[in-house]
Amino acid sequence: MKKQPPKWADRFLYWFCRPEYLEEIAGDLYEMYTMKSVEKGQSYADKTYFFDVMKFFRWSNFKRMGTMNTSFNTGLLAHNFKITLRVFKKNMLYTGINLAGLVVGLTAFVFLLVYYLHENSYDNQFADGEHIYRIDVHANKDGSYAESAKSPVPLVATLNGTIPQAVNYTRALPYSGLVSNEIGTKYREDQFVFVDQQFLEMFPPKLIQGTLNTALDAPFQIVLTEKKAKQYFGSENPIGKTIAYESEDAQYDFTVMAVVEDISTHSHLNIDFMATFSSLDRIIPWYKNWFYPNVYSYVQLDEQANSKEVEMASQEILEKNGFIHYVKQKPQLFFQPVQEIHLSSNKTGEWKPNNTQIDLGFFLSLGFIILLIAVINYINLTTAESQRRSKEIGIKKAMGSAKIQLIKQFFIESFLMINLAMLLTVVMVFFLWRTITFELMGIDLILINYLTWSNMGMFIVGGWILSVLVGIYPAFITIRYSAIDVIKNNLSKYMGKGYQRKVLVVTQFSISMCLIIGTVLLIKQYDFLQNKELGYQKDFRLAINLSDDYSKQNFTNLRDQLLQLPFVENAAVSNTLMGSPDGFHEFPISISDKPDLVDLELHTLGVGENYLDTYGIEILLGRNFDPTIQSDELGAFIVNEAAAKLLGWGTNAVGKDMSLTLYTGKAELREGKVIGLAKDFHYQSLYEQIKPLVIYINKHIYYTDFLNIQLNPKGSIAEKISEIEKVFTEFNPKKPMEISFVEDELERIYQRELASSKIISLFTLLSILIASLGVFGLASYSSKRRIKEIGIRKVLGASANHITVLLTKEYFYMIVLSCLIAWPLVYFVATEWLSNFAYATQFGIENYLIGLLILTLIAVVSSMKQTIWSVKSNPVEHLRDE
Amino acid sequence: MKGTFLGELEELVLLTAAALKAEAYGVAIVAEIKKTTGREMNIGAIHTVLRRLEDKGFLSSVMGGATAERGGRRKRIYTLTHAGSSTLDYSYRVRTMLYERINPSFS
């Protein structure tokens, strides 16, 4: 007998090939097979047969669905629409749940996408933005690496004109002051920024009034943002009028040259006022020093320039021509592309708190995850629902409906559903825009800007693709039913064990589990940062900002008057607030027993005598500053444990010689002894490890910026504050009192954690909501599927408890499975995330169990209705067969 | 009219089918092209081209008799239609005319 070609390849051919072509193709293949086996032998022919089959595996040979008539049948389409509307109407609950899930999912997705796009658009509005770099200074100091967004003022002057590829330079120095329109109220303005004329060329704002070309070419001229022009001048034309700016005990008048649109919303810049840079020569004459970086320097390169080369050239210029003391610290210039600042730069002295790629990626994936959950839901509910419509499908099939027509029906349903959901999503987005973007995400966006044709088009096309994706699965499940089985009500053979649905639900559960535990983690870490033992007391501590020379010079009067008040327990000046990222200036330190320690710079804190008492900071060894000991004022230091360790003193720190060079308009050398060893306290945020700190007494006006007050906790805070204000007004009637709670200031540092945890909690809640809708759908499906089984069990005497356990058990297995999937994932991500913090919360097994508990509750509650229905229903109704 | 032009492969297949007369079907055409031009054709592609030529009206087909070497299956025999033969004539004329302009001694 003649050998036959491989059966499996033939089977494949029969599966895909159109029946009307099958005979000739199979014939040709067989003929070729015979020819090959004669010419080259049997085994060769067997081996190549499948490849020959594959040559016919092309679109034109594929089986077609249903009839070959693909003409557009409007009558049928109208019929499909009518049926769809009837289905929606007949089953309001199902439609409602389905729609709610989709709308919530889509809305969440849209908002997270808007957030993502916004964060990615930073600094794209500047025409030359690609070629502008901020000159950052990185330095490797005493084993710790420091990166600063700010640089010293003379840096740009040193570099200017030395490098041909650098087309333009500019500087920006924010210097807070009290601003008024000369007659009205004074407000403290922190974003009063001194910039060069070139700034307006490199970061061109949109002009509203006035001229920009010469706006900042002479001292004491100013450009206002629209918002501030309104605030200070109302509807008047501000051009040519004056703005009074009060800082460092003097008042200066600035002439308004132009009003511009706000340039800060999509930018790392944070600017309300732009004043001529050279005005600083009179306002703060000491600003041109190399001692501490206080200015943002920018450089614009020409289009062909390689930024790394220019960076290296600049470094050389700095080392050759820079200030000798500064160069000794070995600063490394780093050209930071401005368009990347918002998403990648996180240095000391950033203008605004920046985001990170990772966080942003996380938010975007959260959006996709929520959408995925909503889609899974839709699929689950629709397939469950299609069981009910099996009779409709059976009859249609019996009447000669082609498969393609049934599929069309399902696609039209999902298409209508998604379109309805999209419409409602637009409405939701419209109403929730302000609440979500501004209040929750903290970004000030105008909805109109996002209603572009391309965005709308993308939204609609995206929705349509989605409707095809969600329509496919239910459609293909349903058309498998054979008409006879359907009409005989013999569907159980198609239901199987419902594995597909279970897989979908386990996916949902796993995602929900991840999100729940992730939210717990965020909340815990935030809570931990809020409540961590800081080493000092922050409650009932206030700080008055001493903003002018009069207050600074005479602060002792104010302090003594405040101490008269019965509820003020302690008061002391300091040069910075607790938690300040850059207020603890680094100054050169030398110690006599280690002469080889050169170029050592440590964090310092200049205070009044009572400071440590005011904050309840513990002295471990030695003594505190003493106002009665004259020498303390110029020759006494208290170091923290970290400093004692770094200097190799350990517990023998007290009595050691130390000298400190600080800056008070000139370099000032202080020589003295260490008199005390303070317990480590978290003077910076908890993102930082505690670093070595030297505390000394300083009453120079540069260092008396804040008067710290400790209040008695008893009684009303508001009354105390109004009494303090009375004292202040008597002391300095010309100034408004500016006071802040230390606790609030600290909270501001963790603002970003708080904002993220708020956003994530909300969206987690939403996704859990959608997932529980899914469980509800699945419960209704599975209890119907097993209704005969339950009926028989009841007849045989099963109790209500027994039935409940039987139905709930299923979810329990799925939840356990999702734990197995989600827990390792969460563990990995959580460990990774917590390692970003210097001080992180313990995240133990109990938090994973919280996730399990919440998920179990959700599953039980959302399947409750169906379970109760199954338990209560009369078995006769379901077992009777006609 | 769009759709009545012949691609290079289409023309080759059409000519071969016409030349084979009553024996024009998939495998035979592949073998014939191999013999005359040395080109190794993909059998699947030939089927598609034949069907397309039939759609254009250049070929017509009938199912032929079953043979043993095809496992008892029939073959689809293609024959040249009138439209097909006039298209071939037309393309032959165009080519000859153009070729004579290059090389007048031809023919």
Chai-1 contact restraints between the chains, C-beta under 6 A:
chainA,res_idxA,chainB,res_idxB,connection_type,confidence,min_distance_angstrom,max_distance_angstrom,comment,restraint_id
A,E23,B,R73,contact,1.0,0.0,6.0,A-B,restraint_1
A,E23,B,R74,contact,1.0,0.0,6.0,A-B,restraint_2
A,E24,B,R76,contact,1.0,0.0,6.0,A-B,restraint_3
A,A26,B,R73,contact,1.0,0.0,6.0,A-B,restraint_4
A,G27,B,R70,contact,1.0,0.0,6.0,A-B,restraint_5
A,G27,B,R73,contact,1.0,0.0,6.0,A-B,restraint_6
A,G27,B,K75,contact,1.0,0.0,6.0,A-B,restraint_7
A,D28,B,G26,contact,1.0,0.0,6.0,A-B,restraint_8
A,D28,B,V27,contact,1.0,0.0,6.0,A-B,restraint_9
A,Y30,B,R70,contact,1.0,0.0,6.0,A-B,restraint_10
A,Y30,B,G71,contact,1.0,0.0,6.0,A-B,restraint_11
A,E31,B,V27,contact,1.0,0.0,6.0,A-B,restraint_12
A,E31,B,E69,contact,1.0,0.0,6.0,A-B,restraint_13
A,E31,B,R70,contact,1.0,0.0,6.0,A-B,restraint_14
A,M32,B,V27,contact,1.0,0.0,6.0,A-B,restraint_15
A,T34,B,E69,contact,1.0,0.0,6.0,A-B,restraint_16
A,K55,B,N42,contact,1.0,0.0,6.0,A-B,restraint_17
A,K55,B,I43,contact,1.0,0.0,6.0,A-B,restraint_18
A,K55,B,G44,contact,1.0,0.0,6.0,A-B,restraint_19
A,F56,B,G44,contact,1.0,0.0,6.0,A-B,restraint_20
A,R58,B,G44,contact,1.0,0.0,6.0,A-B,restraint_21
A,S60,B,T48,contact,1.0,0.0,6.0,A-B,restraint_22
